[in-house]
Amino acid sequence: MAKKYLDKNVYDAAKERIKWCIENFDDFYVSFSGGKDSGALLELVIEVAREMNRLPVKAVFSDLEVIFQETVNYVLRTFDRPEVQGYWLCLEELDENASSIYERYFKIWDKNKKDQWIHQPPNRSYVITDDNCPENLKKYLQPNRVDFWSIELFGEFLCDEYNLKSICNFIGMRSEESWGRHMLVKVQKHRTKLNQFTYKTKSSGDRTWISLPMYDWEYSDVWKYIGSNEFDYNKIYDKMLKLGLSFPSMRTCSAFGEEQKKSLYYWKIFEPETFEKMLKRVEGVNFGARYNHTNINRGKIRKPKNISWKEYLDILMAELPEDVRKNFQEKFDITFRYHKVMYEDKLGLSPEFYILDSRAEEKEMINKGYPAKWFITYEDLCNAIIKRDFVFKKYGFGYSNKMQERIERMYEKWEEL
């Protein structure tokens, strides 16, 4: 979809969008991550709210515990400002760990591991922990779900607290960062849209509307706005700039997700004290810092020369921990079952035809004119294991209910360890 350019600059356009939302919803708040985009957005909302006599601005920060100390410092400075009514969440939550097959998930703010926490919850009245969490918020939490964030339904909590019929959640998402984010603005599917930048989804709640007033900003716009106005910002970006990181590589978020894991190596450069705590807190940190940004996670994998990829798969599966092996076996079984129904039962193809050993064999078949979607290769299955693709994104998988049930059983079993 082609972009349509407006006859105004992004600064004026963003302020108009923010003003429209403040006028059309009962209340509003900013989802604040401690990064540059949400930081710039919060300053924009404060600017408009001041003009409309709607200060202070509510802002919520979901603290994932394993974060930069510079992020902690920046959020403290921001939430201590009189223009901001902050909500700092330090709540138990399940997070993925793409750097280890032994601890695939870990619980942030795990009450059983207080002595290992990366940092302690700040001693501020606006900090919400599991000890002082309001009952109205507790009912929206799901601490054992890996695909749920406590911040997702925070708007519904605010509606309960202030007896609101609607609330606007300002998010600093920009379409420049990815095609998927661009499509959030363009596509109508699975959301109710009031306009191009304001929409509602099932996961956000019945009363919470999401607004993306900065969706058309570029990196240079964000930093120009911050720099020209001499606004405060997360000083970790100074270290990232000195290291020579590109703008898209400058991430302040957790370093353990599938997409973020390759950034783990520079944590030990920027904040060695934080990295030392991470080594004791989360399994696989040292391995991830060494290898996540290398070719072990991209490019071609290798096997012993005297065996087939199928034989190599059997060896890899036998070496995996039982829970991890069951996870991969489930994904592989579904893939084989899908191909059987779609191409064996419906098209009459034999397993010997569509199940291949290597990608080289697959390429030969494609060159002969056969569709790539027909084929499974054992090399792809080995690739998923070696690159720790637990969700099996190669074949379009996401987190299944069965995976979620397995995670919850695991945490119930080992709750006291």
ZAVEX-361773 format. One line per 5 residues: for each residue x, y, z of C-alpha. Coordinates in pm, whole numbers. Each point is the difference from the previous one (the first is absolute). Layout:
N
X,Y,Z  ...
This chain:
417
0,0,0  144,335,-106  44,279,252  -208,318,-36  182,314,106
-183,281,184  35,374,-61  127,57,356  303,-97,205  -5,-301,232
26,215,313  -319,196,-72  -179,-314,-118  89,-187,322  -124,287,219
-329,12,-191  -50,-375,47  76,23,372  -239,292,42  -276,-189,-185
39,-298,234  1,212,316  -320,169,-119  -178,-323,-96  81,-238,287
-81,24,370  367,-24,93  340,-94,-145  339,-142,98  339,-70,-158
161,-345,-20  356,88,96  291,-239,-58  295,221,87  108,9,-365
34,293,-236  -337,-42,-177  -217,-20,309  212,274,156  -65,235,-291
-367,-97,2  -36,78,370  151,345,-57  -245,58,-287  -299,-103,212
119,222,287  33,289,-246  -356,-42,-129  -146,-74,344  157,320,135
-166,200,-279  -335,-166,81  40,29,379  -2,-381,38  315,-56,207
130,-220,154  35,-270,-266  -44,-359,109  285,-228,-112  55,-371,64
336,-176,-7  16,-381,3  335,-81,163  131,-332,-136  262,-14,280
286,-97,-237  49,351,-134  281,254,-23  72,201,314  -1,307,-226
-363,-85,-83  -84,-16,371  167,339,53  -184,160,-293  -342,-128,103
60,123,357  87,348,-126  -307,0,-224  -254,-130,252  125,241,268
-108,293,-218  -318,184,112  -144,-19,-355  -5,-382,20  -227,-229,199
202,-319,-19  -85,-366,43  312,-217,24  -87,-371,-21  237,-252,162
-227,-304,-28  67,-371,-43  -23,-85,-366  121,-282,-221  258,98,-262
159,-206,-273  371,-81,-5  122,-74,-350  360,-47,119  -46,-330,181
-163,-337,-57  17,-74,374  -192,305,121  -226,82,-292  -210,235,214
77,193,316  -218,202,233  92,363,46  -36,129,356  -17,-362,118
-79,27,371  207,-313,65  312,161,-146  6,342,162  369,-34,81
75,-32,-373  -211,288,-130  194,223,-242  -117,307,185  -240,66,286
-336,172,-53  57,373,64  -122,142,327  -269,222,-151  -374,29,62
-76,-58,-368  171,-344,-8  -238,-299,-8  132,-338,110  -172,-331,76
-4,106,367  -199,322,-50  -182,-78,-326  -358,137,-1  -277,-260,-17
-142,172,-309  328,-66,-179  56,-355,128  -306,-128,-184  161,97,-332
333,-175,63  103,-339,-139  354,-56,135  42,-348,-150  -89,89,-359
298,49,-229  -205,187,-263  -148,255,242  140,324,142  -141,158,315
-2,336,-178  -244,-124,-269  -314,51,211  124,291,207  -249,228,-172
-285,-215,132  141,34,352  6,381,-35  -360,-7,-122  -97,-191,312
199,234,225  -143,324,-141  -343,-126,-113  71,67,-368  -192,-118,-304
298,41,-234  372,67,17  271,61,-260  335,-181,24  267,200,-183
277,-225,-136  319,123,-167  0,-259,-278  141,113,-336  -67,-165,-335
360,61,-114  123,-272,237  -161,-292,-183  -252,-94,-267  -217,-160,268
-25,329,189  -80,182,-322  -287,-243,-59  -143,77,347  -85,340,-142
-118,-120,-341  -199,-317,73  -352,-31,145  13,-374,82  -45,-106,365
-50,355,122  -270,266,25  137,326,-140  -122,353,67  257,146,-239
337,-90,-145  186,39,327  -259,-105,262  -137,-352,42  -118,-262,247
78,-372,21  -146,-287,202  323,-37,198  1,364,115  -344,-16,163
-347,139,-69  67,357,115  363,53,-101  88,156,-337  353,4,-136
139,307,-173  323,24,-203  50,377,-45  367,-42,-102  -52,-279,-253
149,204,-286  305,131,188  349,-107,-102  309,-48,218  126,347,-91
-334,157,98  14,-159,346  353,113,75  -54,346,-149  -301,51,227
192,-119,307  317,192,-83  -160,327,-111  -199,22,322  283,-131,220
-228,-265,144  131,-267,232  55,-347,-147  141,-343,84  378,48,15
60,-360,-113  -42,137,-353  325,198,40  186,-326,58  -174,-164,-295
100,288,-225  364,-18,114  5,-371,-79  -116,79,-353  -338,-175,10
-245,87,-275  -328,168,96  -206,-321,-48  245,-191,222  -35,240,293
-233,-196,230  -72,71,365  -241,-293,46  65,-347,142  274,-198,-174
-159,-345,25  -272,-7,-268  37,-174,-336  60,331,-176  191,178,276
243,-278,101  271,109,-246  41,325,199  108,-187,314  371,30,-79
16,375,54  -155,-8,348  335,-104,146  162,295,-181  -250,264,108
-71,-114,357  238,-271,124  -151,12,350  -348,-69,-138  136,-275,-223
168,-170,297  -336,-13,178  -164,-139,-315  245,-291,-4  -134,-114,337
-364,81,-77  -76,-151,-343  123,-323,-159  195,33,-326  112,362,38
369,-72,-57  -74,-227,-298  -235,260,-147  250,283,40  261,-208,-183
-206,-147,-282  -343,162,-49  138,266,-234  216,-245,-199  -66,-237,-287
-119,-270,238  -339,174,-20  7,76,-369  154,-147,-307  54,-366,-85
37,-268,266  221,-306,-41  -24,-369,85  252,-286,13  83,-104,-357
-62,-372,38  -367,21,108  -324,132,-147  -199,293,137  -263,-246,124
263,-187,197  137,327,133  -351,99,111  -28,-320,203  330,80,171
-105,358,81  -339,-107,135  159,-264,224  226,264,159  -279,246,86
-157,31,347  -332,-187,13  -227,308,6  186,162,-289  -7,-324,-201
-377,-28,50  -44,358,-118  191,-58,-325  -161,-340,-55  -344,160,28
89,263,-260  155,-255,-236  -299,-237,32  -243,279,-87  211,94,-303
10,-357,-129  -373,-43,65  -81,320,-189  203,-110,-302  -166,-341,5
-349,150,-9  75,276,-251  236,-173,-242  -24,-374,56  -374,-42,58
-118,283,-227  261,-2,-278  112,-362,14  366,76,64  204,-269,172
202,69,317  315,-97,-192  -77,288,-235  -75,286,242  223,-99,297
358,79,-100  328,-26,184  171,325,-90  -71,349,-125  215,-79,-304
-251,-269,-99  -283,244,60  168,258,-224  28,-257,-279  -372,-71,20
-84,370,-4  220,50,-306  -204,-272,-170  -311,212,52  -149,-150,317
-133,242,269  228,48,303  -296,-39,238  -32,-368,-93  323,-103,169
133,-72,349  373,-51,51  172,-159,296  262,271,-36  -265,259,91
-95,-198,309  367,-18,109  29,370,-68  -288,76,238  168,-193,282
350,141,-47  -127,360,-29  -237,-53,293  -311,88,-199  -230,-141,269
-315,142,-155  101,-138,-345  -55,326,-188  130,-161,-320  -343,-156,-45
-201,290,141  -63,-128,353  -88,217,298  -50,-80,368  -266,-274,23
-239,-73,286  183,-328,55  331,187,39  -162,239,247  -148,-286,205
341,-168,13  162,323,123  -261,44,274  41,-360,118  376,49,11
-28,309,221  -252,-165,230  236,-296,41  312,206,72  -164,296,173
195,-38,323  346,-59,-151
